[in-house]
Every structure is written in C-alpha cells, then in structure tokens.
C-alpha cells in the first residue's frame, strides 16, 4: 500500500506536470510546486560549504574489521580534497523518522490541500531527511548482502528519504537538474559468487545503483567483495584495498579537476 501511494499518488490525483521550484522566503525546503502547491518552499539551490565536499557514510558493516569497513576506511583516508564526513551507524543510530503508512496518508492530504497542522508536523521530519541527502556531494555505503539484497535498516532509510518532487521527478522517474553529477561509492560483500551464469542473482548493487542514480548520484563506484566464504582473507583484503585505492584515485581526479576549473 505504501509503495502504491508513493509512486502512484501523482498520477491518481492528476496534478503532476513537471518538477519545478518556486523560491520564496519561507521554509528552506526543496519542493515540486505541482506536488505540494505552496506548502514547501526553497530559497536556494545546493551550494558547497566551507568545509569542502560533504560525504554521507551509511555504515551497515558488522564491525570495524569487516571487509566493507576496511574498504570504506581505506577509501576515506586516501581522499585528497577537503571534505567532511557525516556517518550514520545504521545498526545503532536511530533515524529521526521511519516512513510508514501514516506519513503516506499525511502526504496524500498535503497533495489534495486537505492537510491539517498535525499532517504537516508529521511529514516535516520526512522532508528534513530528504533534504539531508540533497545536501550531500558523495554518499558512501558499506554493507554486507542480506538474502541477495540490502539489510532492512538501509531499506527503511531509502523508503524514508526518497520522495517524489523533493529529490527526483516522478513524472519520468528522473533526477532533478541541480542534484545531478554527484558520487555514490559502495563497498558490499557476499559469501557466494555471483557470475552471469549463476542461478542466484545480486539484487543489492543494481538496486543501490538505480535508486541513488534517481537522486542524482550518477557517478558510481561499486566494489563488490564476493565469495567471502570461498576465498582467503588475505586475497579478499588485497582485492578490497586495491579497489578502494582505485575508487579514491578516480574521485580525487574528478573532483580536483572540477576545483581547478
């Protein structure tokens, strides 16, 4: 039900035309006027802060010595540009809000201009979470595979922050112009091997690639550490370190080139 509301609500109401922003001196929220009317306004587009690039680390590792944790730490320690990391330890840090049916119903009332103050107060934390991801230049994810896909805290986070009209256009399922060109870096691990001819499939990495591309994270570095139950720790660690260094080098080159321009 929640999924149906989230991705079909605009077509049901017949109100979606295109994603656009109307700047007024109200709340500092990005919005689609076709979706939310005049309820949520934005003053500015994204700007770089004094601390350099903003990195959000979504950490779902099982421990500091895990392979995905090792990859993330190596990657971060080899970045040459100025940056600030905000880490969410997703097994320990509770989210401000976890999107559920109550939030979906409140949003429907906002769409139909029938919302109450309680509806707006309920949905405001969702907007804040969506704005947080909009403010990031790089998202770093370190996660093991669970049942061929992502662990549930990460899925709950994605279902909370991905909101049509706020960080993507629902009409054609595309990213917003001022959010495009950002970076996603994933370190994921799995016990099995997932070749093209395998009878089991990797749904983790393609899913993360698609959903974050929708929000404008188009430049993607995905390091998949597979076969952890079949290969030696030395081999796996060497593979992880090599790929982490390569990912850091490509980001350094890309971002430093832009800074020099």
N, C-alpha and C positions, 0 to 999 in steps of 0.2 A: 504494500500500500504506500509506504513512504517513497519507494523508488518511483512508483507511478505518479505520485504527486510532484516529486522533484523535477522530473524530466518531461512531464506532460502538461503541467499546470498552465503554461503559457498558451499552448495550442487549444486547450479546453476553453480558456477564457477569451481567446481571440484577440488578445491585447498586444502580443509581441510583434513588433515591427523590425527594429534593429537596436543594437546596443549603442547608447549614446549617453553623454554625461552633461548635466546642467549645473554649472558652478554657481553657488550662492553661499553667503556667509552663514551657514548653519552647521550641522554636524559634519565632521571630517570623515565622511563615508563615501566610497565609490558606489555608484548605483547605475542601473539602467532605468531611464525615465519611463520607458514603455512597460517596465515590470513593476516598479514601485511608485509611480506617479511622483509626487513631490515629497515623499516621506524621508528619503535618504539622499543627502547631497554631498558633493565633493568639491573642495576648493582647488586642489592641486593634483597634478599627475605625480608619478613617482620621481623622487629626487635622491641623489646619493647623499649620504650623511657624512659628517666629518671623519668618522671612524673607518671610512673605506667601504668595501663591499660587505653586505650583510649576508651571513650564512646561517641557515636554519638546519641544525643537525637533529634528525628524527632517529633516535637511538633505540633500537629494539634488540640489541645484542644480548646474549645470555651471560656475558661477563667481560671484564676488561681484557682477558686473554683469548677471547674468541677470535676467529679469523676475520669476521666482518669488523670487529672492533679494531683489530690490528691494521686492517686496510684503511679505515677511517682516520685513525691517528697518524698513519704514515702520510696519507693524502694531506691532511691539515698542516702537518709540520713542515711540508715542503712547498707550501704556497708562498710566493714571493711578493705578492701585492698586499697592501694594507686591508685588513678585514676584521670583522667582529663576529664571533660565533655565539649563537643562542642555541643551547642544547635542550631538547626535551627528552628526558629518560622515560620512555613511554610505558615501561612496566612499573614506574614509581610515581611519576609526576601526573596528577590528575588534570584533565582538561578543564578549562573554565566552564565548558558546556559540552554535553554529548547530545548530538542531534537525534531527536526522536519524533514520534507522531505528533506530539503537542506542538513542537516547533513547526512542523509541516502545516498543521492546521492554522497556526497563527500567521504563517506566511500567506496562506490562501486568503485569509481575511485582509491582509495588507494589500494583496493584489486586487481585491474587489472593493478596496476603500471602505471596508466594513470593520476595520480593526479597532480594538479598544486600547486603552493605555496599557492594560495587562498584556495584550498581544505584543505590543511594541517592546515592552520591557522584557518579555520572554525571548523575543527574537534578537534584541540588541547584542547579547553575548555571541550569537552566531555571526553577526556582522563583524564584530571585533576579531573573531578568529579568522574569518575570511580576509579581512584587511591585513592581518598579520602576515599571511602567506603572500599577499600582494606586495608587501614592503620588502620582501627578500629578493636578493640577487641570485643566490645559489641555495638549493636545497640538497643536503647530503643525507642519505638514508643508509643505515647499516642494519640489516635484518636477516635472520635465517628464514628459510622456507618452512611454512607450516601447511601440510596437506596440499602441496602443489601451489600454494598461493601465499598471501601475506598473513601475519599474525593479526588477531582481531583488534588490538589497540590501534594499529595503523589503519585498518579499515574504518574503525569508528571515527578516527581523526579525519580521514578523507571525506567520509559522509557528512561530517560537520562543516568542513571548510569550503567544499566545492559547491558554490551557489551560483545559479544562472543569473546573469546580469551584473554580478559583483566581480567575478573573476573569469567568466567566459560568456560567450554569446550562445544562447540556447537555440536561436533560430537556425543556424547552420553548424552548430557544435564546433565553433572556432574560438581561438583565444582573442583577447582584446588587444588592440594595437600597442598601447603603452606598456603592456605586460610581456610582450614577445621578446625572444632573444635571450632569455635567462638560462641558467645552467642547472641541470639535475645530475647528481652523482650518486650512484647506487653501489653498495657493496652487499651482495646477497650470497647465501650459501645453501647447499643442499647435499644430502647424503648420497643420493643417486646420481647417475649420469643421464643427461637429457639430450641425446642426439636427435637428428632429424628423423631417424628410423625408430626411435624409442616408442614403446607403447604407452609410456607415461609422458605427460607434457608439462612444461614450465609455464604456469599462468602468472607467476609472480612478476617477473621482469617485464613481459609485454604489457601487463596491466598498469604497472607503475609508469612505464614509458608513455602509455596512451593518456592516462588521466592527468599526469603532470604536463604533458605537451598541450593538453587542452587549456591549461592555465598559463601558457606562455613559456614553459621550461623546455625550449626546443633543442638546446644544445645538451646532449645527453652522453654521459659516460657510465656505462653499466658493466661492473665487474662481477661476473657470476662464478663463484668458487664452488664448483660442483664435484661430486664424487668424494666427499669428505670421509665417507665410511670405507672407501676403497683405496685411497692414496695415503702416502706417508705424510705426517705433519710437516716434515722438512720440505717436501715437494709443494704442499699446499701453501705454506708460509712464503716460500720463494716466489710462487706464482702471484700471491696476493701483493707482496711487496713490489714486484715488478710492475704489475698493473696499476697499483696506487701511484707509483712514481710517474708512470706514463700519463695517467689522468691529470696529476698535478702539473706536469710539464705543459700539457695541452691547454689547461686553463690559464696558466701563467702567460703563455704566449698569446692567447686570445685576449685576455683582459689587459695585459700590459701594452699590447698593440693598440687597444682602444684608448687607454690612458694617454699614450704618446700622441695619438691623433688629436 
